[in-house]
Amino acid sequence: MGICSTGSLIALVFGLLTAATPITAAAAPAHGSSAAMKLAEKYVPVMMIRKQGKDLCDTEVEQYQVMKVDALFGNPDVRLMRNNGSDKSTLIKRAPTIRDVTNRGEEAYIDLPGDPLGDTCVYSKDFAAMKADGKAPVAVYAHIARQEGRSGLALQYWFYWYFNQFNDLHESDWEGMQLTFDADTPAAALKEEPSQMILFQHAGGERANWHDGKVEKEGNHPVVYPAAGSHATFYQSAVFPQNGSHGSGVGCDNTSEPLRELRPVPVLLPDQPTDKGEFAWLSFDGRWGQKEKSFNNGPTGPQTKDQWDEPFTWMEDQRWSSPRMPGGGLVGPEAVNAFCGVMENITGVMNLQQSQPLVAYAVVVLFLLLVFLIFGCSKWRPAEADHLEGERAYGQIVLTSLKLYRRHLFAFAVLGAIAIPIVGGTQALGGWLGDASSGDGLLQSLSDLVLSIGRPVAQALVSAFLIVFMRELVHQRPATVKTSLDGTWERFWRVVIARLLSLLGVTLMFITVIGIPFGIRFLVSWTFVQQEVIFTDRSLRDSFRASSDLVRGHWWHTVRTMVPLLLLLTILGPLLGLFLIFTPLPLLLVNVIGSVVYAVVIPFTTAGTTLLYFDLQARQREGKTVSRRSWAFWRPASFGRRIGQPAT
């Protein structure tokens, strides 16, 4: 009985051991060691993405979330295609499985339903349907990476996104992050902290030491901020102008609020690519999205990236910081704002050129034609700076303004510099209020208001100083900084309020959308309100009317002259910033340089506007103006008819 019992016990133990062996072997490729899985779970990131509302087509927010690639396989709307560089692709299989993509080369690509250069909302709606069906659970892929000849290990997290809704539109997107450890095994790494980390950003990345202040953590879990649409990952909520490698990721990455939280589940990948089992897709070297020309190509998978096999060498080549858009420059339009807008428009035309080349070429031709019409032939000389009153072509106005600036450089520069503390103060206060708002809608609205009023107030004030300066020149009286300040103070409220009222009125018209044509009309017609207040001492109401009377009959001449002046004021600083933004200079310094240029240009633009005012006055004296029409519907007898004479 004892022998039988002992034999039975031995047989039972032997059976358990032999039964356990194949289970462990089968699990190894899929789940790896328990230490590796624990390490992946310990440091899996918390992700903050821009919150999406009810509008699935809103591209300013994040329309997708990190997911497993499993939803692509067996999907009847997905196709596996082949293209060896020809114009046409051939179908390999519809609803491909993992086995179908195994060991496929660079000529193959996975084609998702939709066209990345067409209506991209298709992808957002498809993803929403997958999410509703439970086919897109929030997950990231973890990978233990080692480098030959280097000690330590890297814990990588690879993020798969269904679509890249950025300037470089393309199907699928692979981004990620990496933590490095001095330990050589996952078990040893569990007993220590990471030494460094890096967040993947397009073709590059941003490094940090684990204990750097910019690394936000929730326990052991780093908190990261994938940018809306582009999915480049950052350490904080902000807007980041980027210059991606080979044109990828050129534009502005937005991680700003409002945000929502993702807590992905880690899925552990094998250490090396395999062509067996559920991760056989790691042997697929083709593209995970439609093949297109240039940067609209779908991306290749994680195993094709440099950091997969050389995590330390790749990381050491990356930067320690990302250019971050400050709350606002000291003065004027910030270089980064210009960069974002310019790159969005340029890449928009480039994307259009890929899908509809004729339309794209037509847009370029129309733009060049518009530039020619605005900056076309004009009379440039003589440019007389001694006698300011009189008719001038816009070319003569530009050259005369330059002569005045050169002749009175000190006064113009000092008066222009007055804008710096005004706008700098409002930007600092607005930024402080924004930082203190912490989601408070009232404080955030107050911050936006403060940030928006600095430039109009400063420009109105500096313009008034310069107009008074030119008034003294015309009257052949001493023109100095002091006389400009004193002359403005005499009519301070009228001259500043006149400018602000004109800007406010035009802004309200533009906000209504339907009032945009009227906004454009009055933006031009009210150009000379400040000049009327200072030169003629009119009331506010009469100044608005007199400015409109001057422009009437010369609207195109006024536009043709003012557009170059306003463009110079608006784009010169940002244009310089565009060149500097790719240099090693700190972004704040780039903004300051562009802003100072803006402040310097205000006097030039004001001088040009005032010379145009003199030009229109001369035309008015010669009878080259048109009487205004009555649009008072309560006076039907005169409605639509020309009445009275222009104000003089």
C-alpha positions as CSV (number, residue, x, y, z in Angstrom):
1,M,0.0,0.0,0.0
2,G,2.9,2.4,0.9
3,I,4.8,1.4,-2.2
4,C,1.7,2.0,-4.4
5,S,1.1,5.3,-2.7
6,T,4.7,6.4,-3.2
7,G,4.7,5.3,-6.8
8,S,1.4,7.1,-7.4
9,L,2.9,10.3,-5.9
10,I,6.0,10.1,-8.1
11,A,3.8,9.5,-11.2
12,L,1.6,12.4,-10.2
13,V,4.6,14.8,-9.8
14,F,6.1,13.5,-13.1
15,G,2.8,14.0,-14.9
16,L,2.5,17.6,-13.6
17,L,6.0,18.4,-14.7
18,T,5.6,17.0,-18.2
19,A,2.2,18.7,-18.5
20,A,3.6,22.1,-17.5
21,T,6.5,22.0,-19.9
22,P,4.5,22.5,-23.2
23,I,2.3,25.2,-21.5
24,T,5.4,27.3,-20.7
25,A,6.9,26.8,-24.1
26,A,3.8,27.8,-25.8
27,A,3.4,30.9,-23.7
28,A,7.0,32.1,-24.1
29,P,6.7,33.7,-27.6
30,A,3.5,35.5,-26.7
31,H,4.0,36.7,-23.2
32,G,7.8,36.3,-22.5
33,S,9.1,36.0,-19.0
34,S,6.9,37.0,-16.1
35,A,9.6,39.6,-15.1
36,A,9.4,41.3,-18.5
37,M,5.6,41.4,-18.3
38,K,5.8,42.9,-14.8
39,L,8.3,45.5,-16.0
40,A,6.0,46.4,-18.9
41,E,3.0,46.7,-16.5
42,K,5.0,48.7,-14.0
43,Y,5.9,51.5,-16.3
44,V,3.1,51.5,-18.9
45,P,2.4,55.2,-19.6
46,V,-0.7,57.2,-18.8
47,M,-1.7,59.1,-21.9
48,M,-3.4,62.5,-22.1
49,I,-5.0,63.2,-25.5
50,R,-7.0,66.2,-26.8
51,K,-10.7,65.5,-25.9
52,Q,-13.0,64.8,-28.8
53,G,-16.6,66.1,-28.8
54,K,-19.6,64.8,-30.7
55,D,-18.2,65.9,-34.1
56,L,-16.2,62.9,-35.4
57,C,-14.8,65.1,-38.2
58,D,-13.2,67.7,-36.0
59,T,-9.5,67.5,-36.8
60,E,-8.4,69.9,-34.1
61,V,-8.9,67.2,-31.4
62,E,-7.7,63.6,-31.2
63,Q,-10.0,61.4,-33.2
64,Y,-8.3,58.1,-32.4
65,Q,-6.7,56.1,-29.5
66,V,-3.9,53.7,-29.3
67,M,-5.0,50.2,-30.2
68,K,-3.9,46.7,-31.1
69,V,-3.4,45.9,-34.8
70,D,-5.6,42.8,-34.6
71,A,-8.6,44.8,-35.8
72,L,-7.0,45.2,-39.2
73,F,-6.7,41.4,-39.9
74,G,-9.7,39.6,-41.2
75,N,-11.4,43.0,-41.8
76,P,-13.3,42.7,-45.1
77,D,-12.7,46.4,-45.9
78,V,-8.9,46.1,-45.6
79,R,-6.8,45.0,-48.6
80,L,-3.3,43.7,-48.9
81,M,-1.7,45.3,-51.9
82,R,1.5,45.1,-53.9
83,N,3.3,48.0,-55.6
84,N,6.9,47.9,-56.9
85,G,7.1,51.6,-57.8
86,S,4.6,51.6,-60.7
87,D,1.6,53.9,-60.9
88,K,-0.9,51.1,-60.3
89,S,-1.0,48.6,-57.4
90,T,-2.3,45.0,-57.6
91,L,-4.5,43.3,-55.1
92,I,-2.9,40.4,-53.2
93,K,-5.9,39.6,-50.9
94,R,-8.9,41.2,-49.3
95,A,-9.4,40.8,-45.5
96,P,-5.8,39.6,-45.1
97,T,-4.9,37.6,-42.0
98,I,-1.6,37.7,-40.0
99,R,-0.4,34.7,-42.0
100,D,-1.0,36.7,-45.3
101,V,1.4,39.5,-44.3
102,T,4.0,37.2,-42.8
103,N,7.5,37.7,-44.4
104,R,6.1,40.2,-46.9
105,G,8.7,42.7,-48.2
106,E,8.7,46.4,-48.9
107,E,6.6,46.0,-52.0
108,A,3.5,45.1,-50.0
109,Y,1.2,47.5,-48.1
110,I,-1.9,47.3,-46.1
111,D,-4.6,49.5,-47.6
112,L,-7.3,50.8,-45.2
113,P,-10.7,51.8,-46.4
114,G,-10.6,55.4,-47.5
115,D,-8.2,57.9,-49.2
116,P,-5.7,59.8,-47.0
117,L,-5.7,62.6,-49.6
118,G,-9.5,62.7,-49.8
119,D,-12.2,62.8,-47.1
120,T,-10.3,61.8,-44.0
121,C,-13.4,61.8,-41.8
122,V,-14.0,58.3,-43.3
123,Y,-11.2,57.0,-41.1
124,S,-12.6,58.7,-38.0
125,K,-16.0,57.2,-38.5
126,D,-14.6,53.7,-39.2
127,F,-12.5,53.9,-36.1
128,A,-15.5,55.0,-34.0
129,A,-17.4,52.0,-35.3
130,M,-14.5,49.7,-34.4
131,K,-14.4,51.2,-30.9
132,A,-18.1,50.8,-30.5
133,D,-17.8,47.1,-31.4
134,G,-15.0,46.6,-28.9
135,K,-12.4,46.0,-31.7
136,A,-10.1,48.8,-30.7
137,P,-9.2,48.3,-27.0
138,V,-6.8,50.8,-25.6
139,A,-3.4,49.0,-25.7
140,V,0.3,49.6,-26.4
141,Y,3.0,47.1,-27.4
142,A,5.9,46.6,-25.0
143,H,9.3,45.4,-26.2
144,I,12.5,44.6,-24.3
145,A,15.3,45.9,-26.5
146,R,19.0,45.2,-26.2
147,Q,22.0,46.4,-28.2
148,E,25.0,44.3,-29.1
149,G,28.1,45.5,-27.4
150,R,26.2,47.7,-24.9
151,S,25.1,46.8,-21.3
152,G,21.7,47.5,-20.0
153,L,18.3,47.2,-21.6
154,A,15.6,49.4,-23.0
155,L,11.9,49.0,-22.3
156,Q,10.0,50.3,-25.4
157,Y,6.4,51.0,-25.8
158,W,5.1,51.2,-29.4
159,F,1.9,53.0,-30.0
160,Y,-0.3,52.1,-33.0
161,W,-2.8,54.7,-34.2
162,Y,-5.3,54.0,-37.0
163,F,-4.7,57.3,-38.9
164,N,-2.3,60.2,-39.0
165,Q,-4.4,63.4,-39.2
166,F,-1.6,65.8,-39.5
167,N,0.0,67.9,-42.3
168,D,1.6,64.7,-43.7
169,L,-1.7,62.8,-44.0
170,H,-1.3,59.0,-44.0
171,E,-3.0,55.7,-43.0
172,S,-1.7,54.2,-39.8
173,D,0.8,55.7,-37.5
174,W,3.6,54.2,-35.3
175,E,4.9,56.3,-32.4
176,G,6.2,55.3,-29.0
177,M,8.6,55.9,-26.1
178,Q,11.5,54.2,-24.4
179,L,12.9,53.8,-20.9
180,T,16.5,52.7,-20.4
181,F,17.9,50.7,-17.4
182,D,21.4,49.9,-16.3
183,A,20.2,46.4,-15.4
184,D,20.8,43.6,-18.0
185,T,17.6,41.6,-17.3
186,P,14.0,42.5,-16.7
187,A,14.2,40.8,-13.3
188,A,17.1,43.1,-12.3
189,A,15.4,46.1,-13.8
190,L,12.4,45.6,-11.6
191,K,14.6,46.3,-8.6
192,E,15.9,49.7,-9.9
193,E,14.6,52.8,-11.5
194,P,15.0,53.8,-15.2
195,S,18.0,56.0,-15.9
196,Q,16.6,57.9,-18.9
197,M,13.6,58.0,-21.2
198,I,12.8,59.3,-24.6
199,L,9.5,60.1,-26.3
200,F,9.3,59.4,-30.0
201,Q,8.4,62.4,-32.1
202,H,8.0,61.7,-35.8
203,A,11.5,60.6,-37.0
204,G,13.2,61.8,-33.9
205,G,12.6,62.1,-30.2
206,E,13.1,64.1,-27.0
207,R,15.2,62.7,-24.1
208,A,15.0,63.2,-20.4
209,N,16.6,61.9,-17.2
210,W,14.1,59.9,-15.2
211,H,14.1,62.5,-12.4
212,D,13.9,65.6,-14.6
213,G,11.2,68.0,-13.6
214,K,9.5,67.8,-17.0
215,V,8.8,64.1,-16.5
216,E,5.4,63.9,-15.0
217,K,4.6,60.6,-13.2
218,E,1.6,58.9,-11.6
219,G,3.4,56.5,-9.3
220,N,5.8,54.6,-11.6
221,H,3.8,55.5,-14.7
222,P,5.1,58.4,-16.8
223,V,2.3,60.7,-18.0
224,V,2.8,61.6,-21.7
225,Y,1.0,63.8,-24.1
226,P,0.5,62.5,-27.7
227,A,-0.2,65.4,-30.1
228,A,-3.7,65.6,-31.7
229,G,-3.5,64.0,-35.2
230,S,0.2,63.7,-35.4
231,H,0.7,61.5,-32.3
232,A,4.2,62.8,-31.7
233,T,4.5,62.4,-27.9
234,F,5.5,65.1,-25.5
235,Y,6.1,65.7,-21.8
236,Q,3.5,68.4,-21.3
237,S,0.5,70.2,-22.6
238,A,1.4,72.9,-25.1
239,V,1.9,73.6,-28.8
240,F,5.2,72.5,-30.3
241,P,6.5,73.7,-33.7
242,Q,8.4,70.9,-35.3
243,N,10.8,70.4,-38.2
244,G,10.5,66.6,-38.7
245,S,13.2,64.6,-40.5
246,H,12.7,64.4,-44.3
247,G,9.6,66.6,-44.2
248,S,7.7,64.3,-41.8
249,G,6.0,66.1,-39.0
250,V,6.6,69.6,-40.2
251,G,4.1,71.8,-38.5
252,C,2.7,72.4,-35.0
253,D,2.0,69.5,-32.6
254,N,-0.9,70.3,-30.3
255,T,-1.2,68.7,-26.9
256,S,-3.2,71.6,-25.3
257,E,-6.3,71.3,-23.2
258,P,-9.0,70.1,-23.0
259,L,-7.6,66.6,-22.5
260,R,-8.9,63.2,-21.6
261,E,-7.0,60.2,-20.1
262,L,-6.1,56.9,-21.6
263,R,-4.8,54.0,-19.5
264,P,-3.5,51.4,-22.1
265,V,-2.9,47.8,-21.4
266,P,0.6,46.6,-22.3
267,V,1.0,43.7,-24.8
268,L,4.5,42.2,-24.6
269,L,6.2,41.6,-28.0
270,P,8.9,39.0,-28.6
271,D,12.5,40.3,-28.2
272,Q,13.1,39.6,-31.9
273,P,10.7,39.5,-34.9
274,T,9.1,36.2,-35.5
275,D,7.1,34.7,-38.3
276,K,5.2,32.4,-36.0
277,G,2.1,32.9,-33.9
278,E,0.1,36.0,-33.1
279,F,3.0,38.4,-33.6
280,A,4.1,37.1,-37.0
281,W,3.1,40.5,-38.3
282,L,6.5,41.6,-37.0
283,S,8.0,39.9,-40.0
284,F,6.1,42.2,-42.3
285,D,8.4,44.8,-43.8
286,G,5.8,46.6,-45.9
287,R,3.8,49.6,-45.1
288,W,0.9,49.8,-42.7
289,G,-1.1,52.2,-44.9
290,Q,-1.8,53.2,-48.5
291,K,1.3,53.8,-50.6
292,E,1.6,57.4,-51.8
293,K,4.3,59.7,-53.0
294,S,6.6,61.4,-50.5
295,F,5.4,61.9,-46.9
296,N,1.8,60.6,-47.4
297,N,3.2,57.0,-47.4
298,G,1.9,54.6,-44.7
299,P,4.6,53.9,-42.1
300,T,6.6,50.7,-41.7
301,G,6.4,48.6,-38.5
302,P,8.4,48.9,-35.3
303,Q,11.0,46.2,-36.2
304,T,12.2,48.3,-39.2
305,K,13.1,51.3,-37.0
306,D,16.7,52.0,-35.9
307,Q,15.8,52.0,-32.2
308,W,14.5,48.4,-32.3
309,D,18.0,47.0,-32.6
310,E,20.1,50.0,-31.5
311,P,18.1,51.7,-28.7
312,F,21.0,53.3,-27.0
313,T,22.9,54.6,-30.1
314,W,19.6,56.0,-31.6
315,M,18.6,57.7,-28.3
316,E,22.0,59.3,-27.9
317,D,21.6,61.1,-31.2
318,Q,18.3,62.8,-30.2
319,R,17.7,66.2,-28.5
320,W,17.0,67.0,-24.9
321,S,14.2,69.5,-25.5
322,S,11.4,70.4,-27.9
323,P,10.7,74.0,-29.1
324,R,7.6,75.0,-27.2
325,M,5.3,77.8,-28.2
326,P,5.3,80.4,-25.4
327,G,2.1,82.0,-24.2
328,G,2.8,84.9,-26.6
329,G,5.7,86.9,-27.9
330,L,6.6,90.3,-26.4
331,V,5.0,92.1,-29.3
332,G,3.1,91.3,-32.5
333,P,2.4,88.0,-34.2
334,E,4.7,85.4,-32.9
335,A,7.1,83.5,-35.2
336,V,5.7,80.2,-34.1
337,N,2.1,81.3,-35.0
338,A,3.3,82.2,-38.4
339,F,5.2,78.9,-38.7
340,C,2.1,76.9,-37.8
341,G,-0.1,78.7,-40.3
342,V,2.4,78.8,-43.1
343,M,3.3,75.1,-42.8
344,E,-0.4,74.1,-42.6
345,N,-1.1,76.0,-45.8
346,I,2.0,74.8,-47.6
347,T,1.4,71.1,-46.8
348,G,-2.3,71.6,-47.6
349,V,-1.3,72.6,-51.2
350,M,1.2,69.8,-51.3
351,N,-1.4,67.3,-50.3
352,L,-3.8,68.8,-52.9
353,Q,-1.1,68.4,-55.5
354,Q,-0.9,64.7,-54.8
355,S,-4.7,64.2,-55.2
356,Q,-5.8,67.0,-57.6
357,P,-2.7,68.4,-59.2
358,L,-4.5,70.7,-61.6
359,V,-6.4,72.3,-58.7
360,A,-3.2,72.8,-56.8
361,Y,-1.5,74.4,-59.7
362,A,-4.5,76.7,-60.1
363,V,-4.2,77.8,-56.5
364,V,-0.5,78.6,-56.9
365,V,-1.2,80.6,-60.1
366,L,-4.0,82.5,-58.5
367,F,-1.8,83.4,-55.5
368,L,1.0,84.6,-57.8
369,L,-1.6,86.6,-59.8
370,L,-2.9,88.2,-56.6
371,V,0.7,89.1,-55.6
372,F,1.3,90.7,-59.0
373,L,-1.9,92.7,-58.8
374,I,-1.0,94.0,-55.3
375,F,2.7,94.6,-55.9
376,G,2.5,95.4,-59.6
377,C,3.9,98.4,-61.4
378,S,3.9,101.7,-59.6
379,K,5.6,105.0,-59.8
380,W,8.4,105.0,-57.2
381,R,10.1,108.4,-57.7
382,P,10.4,111.1,-56.8
383,A,10.2,110.2,-53.1
384,E,10.0,113.7,-51.5
385,A,10.3,113.7,-47.7
386,D,10.4,117.5,-47.2
387,H,6.9,118.2,-48.4
388,L,4.6,115.5,-47.1
389,E,1.2,116.8,-48.3
390,G,0.3,115.9,-51.9
391,E,-0.6,113.1,-54.2
392,R,1.6,110.0,-54.3
393,A,1.5,106.6,-55.9
394,Y,1.9,103.7,-53.5
395,G,5.5,103.1,-54.6
396,Q,6.3,106.7,-53.7
397,I,4.6,106.3,-50.4
398,V,6.8,103.4,-49.5
399,L,10.0,105.1,-50.5
400,T,9.1,108.4,-48.7
401,S,8.2,106.4,-45.5
402,L,11.7,104.8,-45.6
403,K,13.3,108.3,-46.0
404,L,11.3,109.6,-43.1
405,Y,12.3,106.6,-41.0
406,R,16.0,107.1,-41.8
407,R,15.9,110.8,-41.2
408,H,14.1,110.5,-37.8
409,L,15.5,107.1,-36.8
410,F,15.9,107.9,-33.1
411,A,12.4,109.3,-32.6
412,F,10.8,106.6,-34.7
413,A,12.6,103.8,-32.8
414,V,11.9,105.2,-29.4
415,L,8.2,105.7,-30.1
416,G,7.9,102.2,-31.6
417,A,9.6,100.7,-28.6
418,I,6.9,102.0,-26.3
419,A,4.8,99.1,-27.6
420,I,7.1,96.5,-25.9
421,P,6.2,97.1,-22.2
422,I,2.5,97.5,-23.1
423,V,2.1,94.2,-24.9
424,G,4.8,92.4,-22.9
425,G,2.9,93.3,-19.7
426,T,-0.4,92.0,-21.1
427,Q,1.2,88.9,-22.4
428,A,2.8,88.2,-19.0
429,L,-0.5,88.9,-17.1
430,G,-2.5,86.8,-19.6
431,G,-0.1,84.0,-19.3
432,W,-0.2,84.1,-15.6
433,L,-4.0,84.1,-15.6
434,G,-4.0,81.1,-18.0
435,D,-1.6,79.1,-15.8
436,A,-3.7,79.9,-12.7
437,S,-7.0,79.1,-14.4
438,S,-6.7,75.3,-13.9
439,G,-9.8,74.6,-15.9
440,D,-11.7,77.6,-14.5
441,G,-13.7,78.9,-17.5
442,L,-14.0,82.5,-16.2
443,L,-10.2,82.9,-15.5
444,Q,-9.4,81.3,-18.9
445,S,-11.7,83.7,-20.7
446,L,-10.2,86.6,-18.8
447,S,-6.7,85.4,-19.8
448,D,-7.8,85.2,-23.5
449,L,-9.2,88.8,-23.2
450,V,-6.0,90.2,-21.7
451,L,-3.9,88.4,-24.3
452,S,-6.0,89.8,-27.1
453,I,-6.0,93.5,-26.1
454,G,-2.3,94.2,-25.7
455,R,-1.4,94.5,-29.4
456,P,-4.4,96.7,-30.5
457,V,-3.9,99.1,-27.6
458,A,-0.2,99.3,-28.2
459,Q,-0.6,99.8,-31.9
460,A,-3.3,102.5,-31.4
461,L,-1.0,104.4,-29.0
462,V,2.2,104.1,-31.0
463,S,0.3,105.1,-34.2
464,A,-1.0,108.2,-32.4
465,F,2.5,109.2,-31.4
466,L,3.7,108.9,-34.9
467,I,0.8,110.8,-36.4
468,V,1.4,113.7,-34.0
469,F,5.1,113.6,-34.9
470,M,4.2,113.9,-38.6
471,R,1.7,116.7,-37.9
472,E,4.5,118.7,-36.3
473,L,6.6,118.1,-39.4
474,V,3.8,119.3,-41.7
475,H,3.3,122.5,-39.6
476,Q,7.1,123.0,-39.5
477,R,7.2,122.8,-35.7
478,P,9.8,121.0,-33.6
479,A,9.1,117.2,-34.0
480,T,10.5,115.3,-31.0
481,V,9.5,112.3,-28.8
482,K,8.3,114.8,-26.2
483,T,6.1,116.8,-28.6
484,S,4.6,113.6,-29.8
485,L,3.8,112.4,-26.3
486,D,2.4,115.8,-25.4
487,G,0.3,116.2,-28.5
488,T,-1.2,112.7,-28.1
489,W,-2.0,113.4,-24.4
490,E,-4.1,116.5,-25.5
491,R,-6.6,114.2,-27.3
492,F,-5.6,110.9,-25.7
493,W,-9.0,109.3,-25.2
494,R,-10.4,110.3,-28.5
495,V,-7.3,109.2,-30.5
496,V,-7.0,105.8,-28.8
497,I,-10.7,105.1,-28.5
498,A,-11.1,106.0,-32.2
499,R,-8.7,103.3,-33.2
500,L,-10.0,100.7,-30.8
501,L,-13.6,101.4,-31.8
502,S,-12.7,100.9,-35.5
503,L,-11.0,97.6,-34.7
504,L,-13.8,96.4,-32.4
505,G,-16.5,97.2,-35.0
506,V,-14.6,95.4,-37.8
507,T,-14.0,92.4,-35.5
508,L,-17.6,92.1,-34.6
509,M,-18.6,92.1,-38.3
510,F,-16.1,89.3,-39.0
511,I,-17.3,87.3,-36.1
512,T,-20.8,87.2,-37.5
513,V,-19.5,85.6,-40.8
514,I,-22.4,87.1,-42.7
515,G,-20.9,90.5,-41.9
516,I,-17.4,89.7,-43.4
517,P,-18.0,91.7,-46.6
518,F,-19.0,94.7,-44.5
519,G,-16.0,94.1,-42.2
520,I,-13.7,94.3,-45.2
521,R,-15.4,97.5,-46.4
522,F,-15.1,99.3,-43.1
523,L,-11.7,98.0,-42.4
524,V,-10.5,100.1,-45.4
525,S,-13.0,103.0,-45.0
526,W,-12.1,103.6,-41.3
527,T,-8.3,103.5,-41.9
528,F,-7.8,107.2,-41.3
529,V,-9.9,107.8,-38.2
530,Q,-6.9,108.6,-36.0
531,Q,-5.5,111.0,-38.6
532,E,-8.8,112.8,-38.7
533,V,-8.9,113.2,-34.9
534,I,-5.3,114.5,-34.7
535,F,-5.2,116.7,-37.8
536,T,-8.7,118.2,-37.8
537,D,-9.8,117.8,-34.1
538,R,-13.1,116.3,-35.3
539,S,-15.4,114.4,-32.9
540,L,-15.3,110.6,-33.0
541,R,-18.5,110.4,-35.2
542,D,-17.3,113.0,-37.7
543,S,-13.9,111.4,-37.8
544,F,-15.4,108.1,-38.9
545,R,-17.5,109.8,-41.5
546,A,-14.6,111.9,-42.8
547,S,-12.4,108.8,-43.2
548,S,-15.1,107.1,-45.2
549,D,-15.5,110.2,-47.4
550,L,-11.7,110.2,-48.2
551,V,-11.8,106.5,-49.2
552,R,-15.0,106.7,-51.3
553,G,-14.1,106.5,-54.9
554,H,-10.5,105.5,-54.1
555,W,-11.2,102.2,-52.4
556,W,-8.9,100.1,-54.7
557,H,-6.1,102.7,-54.5
558,T,-6.4,102.6,-50.7
559,V,-6.4,98.8,-50.6
560,R,-3.5,98.6,-53.0
561,T,-1.4,100.9,-50.8
562,M,-2.4,99.6,-47.4
563,V,-2.0,95.8,-48.2
564,P,1.8,96.0,-48.7
565,L,2.1,98.1,-45.5
566,L,0.0,95.8,-43.4
567,L,1.7,92.7,-44.9
568,L,5.0,94.2,-43.9
569,L,3.8,94.9,-40.4
570,T,2.2,91.4,-40.1
571,I,4.8,89.1,-41.7
572,L,8.2,90.7,-41.5
573,G,8.9,89.6,-37.9
574,P,7.4,86.1,-38.3
575,L,9.2,85.7,-41.6
576,L,12.5,86.3,-39.9
577,G,11.3,83.9,-37.2
578,L,10.7,81.2,-39.8
579,F,14.3,81.3,-40.8
580,L,15.5,81.4,-37.2
581,I,13.2,78.7,-35.9
582,F,15.4,76.0,-37.5
583,T,18.6,77.4,-35.8
584,P,19.9,76.4,-32.4
585,L,18.5,79.6,-30.9
586,P,16.0,79.1,-28.1
587,L,12.4,79.5,-29.3
588,L,11.7,82.3,-26.8
589,L,14.6,84.3,-28.3
590,V,13.3,83.7,-31.8
591,N,10.0,85.1,-30.7
592,V,11.6,88.1,-29.1
593,I,13.6,88.9,-32.2
594,G,10.5,88.6,-34.4
595,S,8.5,90.7,-31.9
596,V,11.1,93.5,-31.8
597,V,11.1,93.6,-35.6
598,Y,7.3,94.0,-35.4
599,A,7.7,96.9,-32.9
600,V,10.2,98.6,-35.2
601,V,7.9,98.3,-38.2
602,I,4.9,100.0,-36.6
603,P,6.3,103.6,-37.2
604,F,7.0,102.7,-40.9
605,T,3.5,101.5,-41.4
606,T,2.0,104.5,-39.6
607,A,4.1,106.9,-41.7
608,G,2.9,105.2,-44.9
609,T,-0.7,105.3,-43.8
610,T,-0.4,109.0,-43.0
611,L,1.2,109.7,-46.4
612,L,-1.8,107.9,-48.0
613,Y,-4.1,110.1,-45.9
614,F,-2.3,113.2,-47.4
615,D,-2.6,111.7,-50.9
616,L,-6.4,111.2,-50.5
617,Q,-6.8,114.7,-49.1
618,A,-5.1,116.2,-52.1
619,R,-7.4,114.2,-54.4
620,Q,-10.4,115.4,-52.5
621,R,-9.3,119.0,-52.8
622,E,-9.1,118.5,-56.6
623,G,-12.6,117.2,-56.7
624,K,-11.7,113.6,-57.3
625,T,-14.0,112.2,-54.6
626,V,-17.5,110.9,-54.7
627,S,-20.5,111.9,-52.6
628,R,-21.8,109.3,-50.2
629,R,-25.1,107.5,-50.6
630,S,-27.9,107.5,-48.1
631,W,-28.8,104.0,-46.8
632,A,-31.3,105.3,-44.2
633,F,-34.3,103.1,-45.0
634,W,-36.5,105.3,-42.9
635,R,-35.9,108.0,-45.5
636,P,-37.2,106.3,-48.6
637,A,-37.0,109.5,-50.7
638,S,-33.3,109.6,-50.4
639,F,-32.5,105.9,-50.0
640,G,-29.7,104.8,-52.3
641,R,-29.2,108.3,-53.6
642,R,-26.0,110.3,-53.4
643,I,-26.4,113.1,-50.8
644,G,-24.4,116.1,-49.6
645,Q,-20.7,116.6,-50.1
646,P,-17.7,114.8,-48.6
647,A,-16.6,116.2,-45.2
648,T,-13.8,118.7,-45.5
